[in-house]
């Protein structure tokens, strides 16, 4: 991934995910919307599927997840477990997509499987980390029951969303990649403008 256009596009997608975590997340949690994390994860997995359709390279989804975590760190209170959860979702999706979603492949059962695996492993890693590593009181007091509910209920809802949205995003991405490759200058300029706008808005209203 030595191409500057590729890096700008990845940073743009990561910042868009981070923007949703900061501002949509604040709204969802402040309004006590049920399964707020599922809505955020669903959007994140759509972004990961879309970006993979555009740039299907190992490591690309990890860069996006790390950028999203950095955006949230820069523009919201640093809840470290949440930041690691975001980065881990990008990493686990990267591993699954690198194994099953090959370049030029059409959307199908492998995109569905990649989304489902990333959702379950992401939810499980977050629950274990916040309960048994960070030992955050509400999770410690909830014990194994809270961990299992988070994985089996929240994780299952996220997995269903991932099965649909990763496949949808990947399909859109692969179609967009063909047109973007014919106009690389416009793709680079548009991504750069969106990237700058997201970080500017994050700093101004964050």
TORDRENMAR-83790 format. One line per 3 residues: their letters; for each residue x, y, z of N, C-alpha, C, CB. Coordinates in steps of 0.02 Angstrom, whole numbers, always signed. Atoms other than C-alpha are relative to their C-alpha. Glycine has a CB too. Layout:
N
a	X Y Z X Y Z X Y Z X Y Z; ...
END
This chain:
206
xxx	+42 -60 +0 +0 +0 +0 +44 +63 +0 -47 +0 +61; -46 -56 +5 +129 +125 -58 -32 +60 -36 +63 -21 -36; +33 -52 +38 +7 +227 -164 -33 +50 +47 -51 -30 -48
xxx	+29 -52 -44 -41 +394 -83 -76 +2 -5 +29 +68 -19; +72 +1 +7 -217 +383 -154 -31 -54 +43 -20 -10 -74; +25 +55 -41 -241 +216 -68 -2 +19 +73 +43 -63 -10
xxx	-3 -20 -69 -187 +285 +99 -53 +53 +17 +69 +28 +17; +50 -52 -13 -301 +437 +84 -70 -31 +3 +2 +54 -56; +66 +33 +0 -451 +326 +43 -9 -39 +65 -7 -46 -61
xxx	+5 +39 -62 -414 +211 +191 -10 +46 +60 +62 -44 +9; +7 -47 -55 -393 +358 +309 -68 +33 +0 +55 +54 -3; +67 -29 +5 -555 +433 +245 -52 -47 +27 -16 +18 -73
xxx	+48 +49 -25 -652 +273 +278 +7 -9 +76 +9 -68 -35; -10 +6 -71 -574 +255 +450 -27 +60 +38 +73 -9 +16; +25 -61 -32 -616 +436 +493 -76 +2 -1 +28 +62 -34
xxx	+73 +3 +4 -795 +410 +434 -28 -47 +54 -24 -23 -69; +19 +46 -53 -810 +260 +550 +10 +33 +68 +41 -66 -4; -13 -34 -64 -730 +359 +692 -51 +55 +13 +69 +29 +0
xxx	+50 -54 -7 -849 +505 +660 -66 -28 +25 -11 +36 -67; +63 +31 -23 -998 +389 +680 +5 -23 +72 -18 -60 -45; -10 +22 -70 -925 +319 +842 -7 +58 +48 +68 -34 +8
xxx	+0 -58 -45 -904 +492 +916 -69 +31 +4 +51 +53 -24; +61 -41 +0 -1064 +580 +862 -64 -42 +0 +1 +46 -59; +58 +44 -4 -1190 +443 +823 +0 -39 +65 -1 -49 -61
xxx	-5 +36 -63 -1124 +347 +973 -23 +41 +59 +70 -23 +11; +21 -43 -55 -1148 +494 +1088 -76 +6 +3 +31 +70 -7; +73 -6 +2 -1328 +514 +1031 -33 -65 +22 -23 +18 -72
xxx	+31 +64 -16 -1370 +328 +1042 +5 -17 +74 +31 -55 -41; -8 +17 -71 -1298 +306 +1216 -35 +50 +46 +75 -3 +17; +33 -50 -42 -1365 +470 +1285 -76 -9 +0 +18 +70 -23
xxx	+72 +12 +5 -1540 +424 +1225 -19 -70 +21 -24 +13 -72; +11 +68 -23 -1520 +247 +1291 -37 -43 -52 -40 +0 +65; +28 +39 +55 -1563 +172 +1122 +20 -74 +10 +24 +26 -70
xxx	-17 +71 -9 -1574 -19 +1139 +52 -24 -52 -63 -43 -5; -52 +29 +42 -1423 -111 +1069 +37 +53 -40 -32 -51 -48; -36 -54 +34 -1331 +49 +1030 +63 -25 -34 +18 +55 +50
xxx	-62 +25 +29 -1170 -46 +1000 -12 -38 -65 +36 -45 +50; +15 +37 +60 -1255 -152 +868 -8 +47 -60 -64 -42 +9; +8 -49 +54 -1305 +1 +766 +68 +26 -23 -44 +58 +23
xxx	-67 -25 +17 -1126 +66 +774 +41 -53 -36 +36 +24 +64; -37 +54 +32 -1052 -102 +730 -26 -14 -70 -5 -64 +42; +29 +12 +66 -1172 -123 +585 +27 +51 -51 -77 +5 +2
xxx	-27 -51 +45 -1115 +42 +509 +74 -14 -13 -9 +71 +30; -71 +14 +7 -933 -3 +541 +12 -57 -49 +32 -16 +68; -8 +58 +44 -952 -171 +454 -19 +16 -72 -40 -58 +27
xxx	+16 -23 +68 -1036 -88 +306 +59 +37 -30 -63 +46 +1; -59 -37 +23 -887 +30 +293 +57 -48 -17 +23 +51 +54; -54 +49 +12 -766 -117 +305 -13 -40 -63 +6 -47 +61
xxx	+16 +36 +61 -858 -212 +169 +8 +43 -61 -71 -27 +4; -6 -48 +56 -868 -59 +56 +73 +13 -18 -35 +66 +18; -71 -15 +12 -684 -18 +77 +36 -60 -29 +33 +23 +64
xxx	-33 +61 +25 -635 -199 +45 -16 -11 -74 -22 -61 +41; +17 +4 +71 -727 -193 -120 +42 +47 -42 -73 +14 -10; -41 -49 +35 -628 -39 -168 +74 -17 +2 -11 +69 +30
xxx	-71 +14 -10 -459 -89 -97 +6 -67 +35 +35 +57 +41; +0 +67 -29 -447 -276 -72 +72 -23 +11 -38 -51 -47; -69 +16 -16 -277 -290 +9 +6 -17 +74 +47 +59 -18
xxx	-11 +15 -71 -223 -375 +171 +30 +60 +36 +47 -61 +7; -24 -57 -39 -196 -245 +306 -42 +62 -7 +69 +15 -18; +39 -61 +12 -316 -117 +233 -53 +11 +54 -33 -3 -68
xxx	+53 -7 -51 -456 -152 +359 +29 +15 +69 -43 -63 +3; -34 -16 -63 -333 -146 +503 +17 +75 +3 +65 -42 +8; -14 -72 +4 -279 +28 +447 -63 +40 +13 +30 +19 -69
xxx	+63 -35 -10 -461 +82 +441 -22 -2 +73 -55 -31 -45; +19 +5 -71 -497 +16 +616 +45 +41 +45 +3 -72 +22; -46 -40 -40 -341 +98 +687 -14 +74 -8 +73 -15 -19
xxx	+16 -70 +12 -389 +263 +606 -64 +20 +36 -7 +13 -75; +62 -14 -35 -565 +252 +677 +13 +9 +75 -51 -56 -12; -17 -5 -71 -494 +222 +851 +37 +66 +14 +42 -60 +22
xxx	-37 -62 -9 -374 +369 +830 -46 +60 -4 +55 +6 -52; +48 -55 +6 -516 +482 +774 -40 +8 +64 -47 -11 -60; +38 -4 -63 -617 +437 +928 +43 +23 +57 -31 -69 +16
xxx	-45 -22 -52 -466 +461 +1040 +11 +75 -3 +68 -36 -7; -13 -72 +9 -438 +635 +968 -61 +43 +14 +25 +13 -70; +60 -41 -3 -619 +690 +981 -50 -20 +54 -34 -2 -66
xxx	+45 +20 -54 -696 +603 +1132 +41 -24 +59 -49 -57 -24; -34 +25 -60 -655 +544 +1307 +32 -67 -14 -49 -5 +60; -36 +61 +17 -526 +404 +1299 -21 -61 +41 +74 +11 +9
xxx	+19 +64 -29 -619 +245 +1347 +41 -54 -36 -78 -14 -6; -50 +40 +35 -474 +129 +1308 -27 -66 -25 +58 -12 +46; +28 +64 +23 -573 -32 +1297 -41 +10 -63 -43 -31 +56
xxx	+39 -14 +60 -690 +47 +1170 +46 +11 -59 -45 +61 +11; -48 -13 +54 -541 +107 +1068 +30 -65 -25 +55 +47 +24; -28 +64 +20 -464 -66 +1070 -52 -43 -35 +28 -37 +61
xxx	+54 +37 +32 -633 -141 +1026 -9 +20 -73 -65 +10 +37; +5 -25 +68 -642 -31 +871 +59 -27 -42 -1 +77 -2; -59 +23 +37 -464 -74 +819 -2 -75 -12 +64 +19 +38
xxx	+4 +73 +7 -493 -260 +851 -51 -20 -53 -19 -31 +67; +50 +17 +50 -650 -261 +743 +30 +6 -70 -63 +45 +6; -34 -8 +64 -547 -192 +599 +50 -56 -12 +34 +67 -2
xxx	-50 +53 +6 -410 -320 +632 -32 -67 -16 +42 -5 +64; +31 +65 +10 -526 -470 +644 -35 -4 -68 -51 -14 +56; +29 +0 +67 -620 -418 +487 +55 -8 -52 -40 +65 -12
xxx	-56 +5 +46 -452 -399 +401 +22 -73 -8 +59 +43 +24; -21 +70 +2 -403 -577 +447 -50 -43 -38 +10 -26 +70; +52 +39 +33 -569 -648 +390 -3 +16 -75 -68 +13 +32
xxx	+5 -21 +70 -575 -547 +229 +61 -23 -40 -7 +75 -5; -61 +22 +35 -394 -589 +186 -3 -75 -15 +62 +16 +43; +5 +72 +11 -437 -774 +203 -54 -17 -52 -17 -34 +66
xxx	+57 +22 +39 -604 -777 +112 -22 +48 -56 -57 -11 +45; +23 -48 +50 -633 -617 +10 +57 +20 -46 -30 +63 +35; -56 -12 +46 -510 -623 -134 -18 +52 -52 +20 -66 -34
xxx	+9 -53 +50 -487 -484 -261 -35 -28 -62 +68 +31 -19; +37 +21 +59 -610 -496 -405 -58 -47 +15 +45 -32 -48; +53 +46 -20 -726 -611 -307 -66 +36 +5 +18 -35 +67
xxx	+66 -29 -5 -912 -578 -319 -28 -10 +71 -48 -31 -52; +31 +10 -66 -1017 -553 -160 -34 -68 +4 -51 +56 +15; +30 +66 -8 -1074 -719 -91 +9 -25 +71 +31 -50 -49
xxx	-1 +27 -67 -1062 -837 +55 +65 +17 +37 -8 -76 -2; -63 -18 -33 -880 -790 +89 -2 +70 +29 +58 -6 -49; +8 -67 -30 -924 -607 +116 -46 -4 +61 -28 +50 -52
xxx	+44 +10 -57 -1066 -663 +229 +39 -28 +59 -59 -46 -19; -39 +33 -53 -949 -776 +328 +51 +48 +31 +36 -61 -27; -49 -48 -26 -817 -639 +344 -32 +48 +49 +33 +39 -57
xxx	+35 -46 -45 -943 -519 +420 -22 -33 +65 -60 +28 -35; +24 +35 -59 -1016 -647 +539 +58 -15 +48 -35 -66 -19; -57 +16 -42 -846 -704 +604 +28 +62 +33 +54 -35 -41
xxx	-27 -62 -28 -784 -526 +626 -45 +27 +56 +7 +53 -55; +47 -25 -51 -941 -478 +723 +5 -40 +65 -72 -2 -27; -3 +41 -60 -936 -625 +843 +67 +6 +36 -13 -73 -18
xxx	-66 -4 -32 -749 -619 +874 +11 +70 +29 +56 -17 -50; -6 -67 -26 -755 -430 +894 -38 +10 +65 -24 +50 -51; +41 -6 -61 -895 -439 +1022 +31 -40 +57 -72 -22 -13
xxx	-28 +43 -52 -813 -582 +1116 +64 +31 +29 +15 -70 -27; -63 -29 -24 -642 -497 +1125 -12 +62 +43 +45 +18 -59; +16 -60 -40 -719 -334 +1187 -26 -20 +69 -52 +44 -36
xxx	+30 +20 -64 -821 -422 +1323 +52 -29 +47 -56 -51 -12; -53 +30 -41 -673 -524 +1385 +49 +53 +24 +37 -54 -39; -49 -51 -18 -557 -374 +1383 -27 +47 +53 +19 +40 -62
xxx	+26 -49 -47 -672 -254 +1476 -17 -32 +67 -62 +35 -30; +20 +34 -61 -724 -385 +1604 +60 -28 +38 -48 -57 -15; -53 +38 -34 -567 -485 +1640 +69 +32 -4 +4 -69 -28
xxx	-64 -35 +5 -425 -370 +1586 -5 +69 +32 +23 +6 -73; +9 -67 -29 -485 -192 +1620 -36 -3 +67 -38 +44 -49; +39 +9 -61 -601 -256 +1757 -43 +61 +16 +47 -16 +59
xxx	+47 -56 -8 -730 -118 +1731 -58 -23 +43 -25 +26 -70; +46 +23 -52 -848 -128 +1880 -67 -27 -25 -13 +55 +48; +66 +27 +21 -1017 -144 +1791 +5 -68 -35 -33 +50 -47
xxx	-9 +64 +34 -948 -287 +1687 +24 -54 +48 +50 +7 -58; -24 +49 -50 -857 -372 +1831 -59 -24 +42 +54 +31 +45; +57 +19 -41 -1015 -368 +1935 -50 -42 -39 -35 +62 +28
xxx	+45 +40 +42 -1114 -438 +1789 +26 -70 -13 -12 +34 -66; -31 +66 +6 -991 -581 +1774 -8 -33 -68 -28 -45 +52; +3 +38 +62 -996 -718 +1645 -67 +7 -36 +14 -74 +14
xxx	+66 -8 +30 -1183 -693 +1619 -3 +61 -45 -53 +6 +55; +0 -61 +40 -1157 -515 +1556 +43 -10 -63 +27 +60 +41; -43 +14 +58 -1015 -573 +1443 -37 -41 -51 +64 -36 +23
xxx	+36 +44 +46 -1122 -711 +1368 -58 +36 -34 -25 -62 +37; +55 -39 +31 -1271 -594 +1341 +27 +46 -53 -38 +40 +54; -29 -46 +49 -1158 -470 +1254 +19 -37 -64 +62 +35 +30
xxx	-23 +38 +59 -1088 -603 +1138 -59 -33 -36 +51 -53 +20; +53 +41 +31 -1242 -711 +1109 -59 +41 -24 -24 -52 +49; +56 -42 +22 -1372 -572 +1098 +26 +57 -45 -38 +30 +62
xxx	-27 -55 +39 -1277 -416 +1042 +41 -24 -59 +41 +46 +43; -42 +27 +53 -1151 -516 +943 -41 -33 -56 +48 -50 +28; +42 +31 +51 -1288 -615 +855 -36 +51 -42 -50 -47 +33
xxx	+33 -54 +38 -1382 -457 +806 +50 +33 -47 -31 +52 +47; -52 -29 +42 -1220 -382 +742 +20 -46 -56 +62 +18 +42; -18 +49 +51 -1181 -542 +648 -52 -2 -56 +8 -69 +31
xxx	+53 -2 +51 -1350 -538 +560 +7 +63 -43 -70 -1 +33; -11 -62 +37 -1321 -356 +513 +61 -5 -45 +7 +59 +48; -63 +7 +38 -1144 -398 +456 -10 -43 -62 +54 -29 +44
xxx	+12 +45 +57 -1204 -540 +344 -31 +39 -58 -45 -58 +21; +34 -39 +52 -1312 -415 +250 +43 +59 -23 -68 +26 +26; -31 -63 +16 -1211 -255 +259 +71 -7 -28 +2 +44 +60
xxx	-66 +12 +29 -1037 -324 +225 -8 -20 -74 +38 -56 +39; +12 +22 +69 -1105 -409 +69 -24 +58 -43 -52 -57 -2; +25 -59 +36 -1199 -252 +17 +57 +50 -13 -57 +35 +39
xxx	-55 -48 +7 -1049 -139 +49 +52 -25 -49 +32 +13 +67; -51 +28 +44 -929 -256 -40 -23 +4 -73 +14 -73 +18; +27 -4 +68 -1043 -262 -192 +4 +71 -27 -71 -25 -2
xxx	-4 -70 +21 -1054 -72 -199 +73 +20 -13 -31 +46 +54; -70 -17 +6 -867 -59 -174 +31 -26 -64 +38 -27 +58; -29 +29 +61 -822 -177 -316 -24 +36 -62 -16 -74 -4
xxx	+25 -37 +58 -935 -83 -436 +30 +70 -3 -77 +5 +4; -29 -67 -2 -867 +85 -379 +73 +0 -19 -8 +30 +70; -72 +5 +15 -687 +25 -396 +13 +6 -75 +28 -65 +26
xxx	-9 -2 +72 -709 +5 -584 -4 +72 -26 -52 -43 -35; +6 -69 +22 -767 +185 -608 +55 +44 +30 -68 +28 +17; -52 -40 -33 -642 +254 -482 +68 -9 -34 +6 -18 +74
xxx	-64 +13 +33 -498 +172 -575 +7 +38 -65 +8 -74 -12; -3 -39 +62 -544 +269 -732 +10 +74 +14 -63 -11 -41; -8 -70 -20 -543 +435 -638 +37 +4 +67 -70 +35 +6
xxx	-37 +3 -64 -406 +414 -505 +10 +68 +32 +66 -33 -11; -10 -68 -28 -379 +602 -487 -60 +24 +39 +15 +48 -56; +61 -20 -34 -560 +634 -441 -11 -41 +63 -60 -7 -47
xxx	+7 +43 -60 -563 +486 -321 +46 +24 +56 +16 -73 -17; -48 -24 -50 -408 +552 -233 -23 +67 +29 +70 +8 -31; +20 -67 -23 -471 +733 -225 -62 -4 +44 -14 +45 -61
xxx	+61 +6 -39 -643 +682 -163 +13 -30 +69 -51 -42 -36; -17 +32 -64 -572 +568 -28 +37 +48 +46 +42 -63 -11; -39 -48 -40 -451 +704 +29 -45 +54 +29 +55 +31 -43
xxx	+47 -52 -25 -590 +834 +43 -42 -28 +57 -46 +24 -58; +41 +31 -53 -699 +715 +144 +42 -11 +63 -31 -67 -24; -45 +12 -56 -551 +668 +255 +12 +64 +40 +67 -28 -24
xxx	-13 -64 -33 -510 +850 +294 -63 +25 +34 +26 +53 -50; +64 -24 -28 -694 +892 +322 -18 -38 +64 -57 -7 -51; +17 +40 -59 -719 +749 +446 +43 +20 +60 +9 -74 -15
xxx	-44 -19 -55 -568 +797 +551 -14 +71 +23 +73 -8 -19; +17 -69 -19 -615 +981 +546 -64 +2 +41 -7 +45 -63; +63 +3 -37 -793 +944 +602 +10 -33 +69 -52 -39 -40
xxx	-14 +34 -63 -728 +825 +735 +32 +47 +51 +46 -59 -11; -33 -46 -45 -617 +960 +810 -45 +59 +20 +64 +26 -31; +42 -58 -13 -747 +1098 +796 -59 -17 +46 -27 +29 -66
xx	+61 +16 -38 -901 +1010 +865 +11 -56 +50 -56 -17 -47; -13 +55 -45 -817 +870 +962 +8 +21 +72 +61 -37 -22
END
